Structures are given as structure tokens and as C-alpha cells.
Amino acid sequence: MNKLTWILPGAIALSGCAGRVGPWEIGLILVIIVLLFGVKKLPELARSLGKGLREFRKAAAEFDTDDEKGAEAGEPPAKQSTSENDTKQS
């Protein structure tokens, strides 16, 4: 079963938790964010968050494209080295 269960539009119940996240809770979280960062800093934070998400999506799309190209050529998927393997080789 999903960890998130939709109960009402705008309200989410987490499995194992007693409460729901509704409009009042979301409003309280937004007020706390405004108090912590200030009104002038919020557009800058939103802009940087948007840039980060855009870069993540671009990297994920490139990763998928590389996998598809390798599968079309009949190559096995590339092994990714772990930090453990890197330290043994050094």
C-alpha cells in the first residue's frame, strides 16, 4: 500500500500518523517560512529551487537517454564504481 493515502482534496494522511495536513497547517508552514527568510528573500529562494529542479530533470533525462542508447547498441549497462572500489584501487 502507498505511504500516502489521499483522503480529501488538499488533505493527506500518512500511514502510521494520526493527523492530516490541511490548509491551516500549510498556511502555518508558509508563515514560518516567511518569518525565517523574509519576504525579500523568497523570490530568490524560489528561483534557485527552480534552477535546481531544472538541472535535476535535465540530468535525469540525459541519464535515461544514455541508457537507451546503450541498450540499442547491445552494450551491457555500465558498472558504476562505488567509493569502496575507488579506495581499493588507490
C-alpha positions in Angstrom: 0.0 0.0 0.0 1.1 3.6 -0.7 2.6 5.5 2.2 0.5 8.5 1.2 -3.3 8.0 1.2 -5.4 10.7 -0.3 -8.4 11.3 2.0 -9.8 14.7 0.8 -8.6 17.1 -1.8 -5.9 19.2 -0.1 -5.6 16.8 2.9 -3.1 14.0 3.1 -3.0 11.3 5.8 0.3 9.5 6.3 0.1 5.8 7.1 1.1 5.4 10.7 0.4 9.0 11.6 -2.6 10.3 13.5 -3.2 13.6 11.7 -3.8 15.2 8.3 -2.0 18.0 6.6 -4.8 20.5 5.8 -5.0 24.1 4.7 -4.3 25.5 8.2 -1.2 23.5 8.6 0.1 24.5 5.2 -0.6 28.2 6.0 1.2 27.9 9.3 4.2 26.4 7.5 4.2 29.2 4.9 4.1 31.8 7.7 7.0 30.2 9.4 9.0 30.2 6.2 8.2 33.9 5.6 9.3 34.7 9.2 12.6 32.7 8.8 13.7 34.0 5.4 11.9 37.3 5.0 9.7 38.5 2.1 12.6 39.8 0.0 14.5 36.5 0.1 11.6 34.3 -1.0 11.7 35.1 -4.8 15.5 34.3 -4.8 14.9 31.0 -2.9 12.1 30.1 -5.4 14.3 31.0 -8.3 17.2 28.9 -7.1 14.9 26.0 -6.3 13.5 26.1 -9.8 17.0 26.1 -11.3 18.0 23.2 -9.2 14.9 21.2 -10.3 15.5 22.1 -13.9 19.1 20.8 -13.7 18.0 17.6 -12.0 15.4 16.9 -14.7 17.9 17.6 -17.4 20.5 15.2 -15.8 17.8 12.5 -15.3 16.7 12.9 -19.0 20.4 12.6 -20.1 20.8 9.5 -17.9 17.8 7.9 -19.4 18.9 8.8 -23.0 22.4 7.3 -22.3 20.8 4.0 -21.0 18.5 3.8 -24.1 21.5 4.4 -26.5 23.5 1.6 -24.7 20.5 -0.8 -24.9 20.0 -0.1 -28.6 23.7 -0.8 -29.3 23.5 -4.1 -27.4 26.0 -2.9 -24.8 25.6 -4.1 -21.2 24.8 -1.3 -18.7 27.9 0.4 -17.4 29.0 -0.6 -13.9 29.1 2.3 -11.5 32.0 2.4 -9.2 31.4 2.8 -5.5 33.6 4.7 -3.2 34.7 1.4 -1.7 36.1 0.2 -5.1 37.8 3.6 -5.6 39.7 3.4 -2.3 40.9 -0.2 -3.0 42.4 0.8 -6.4 44.3 3.8 -5.0 
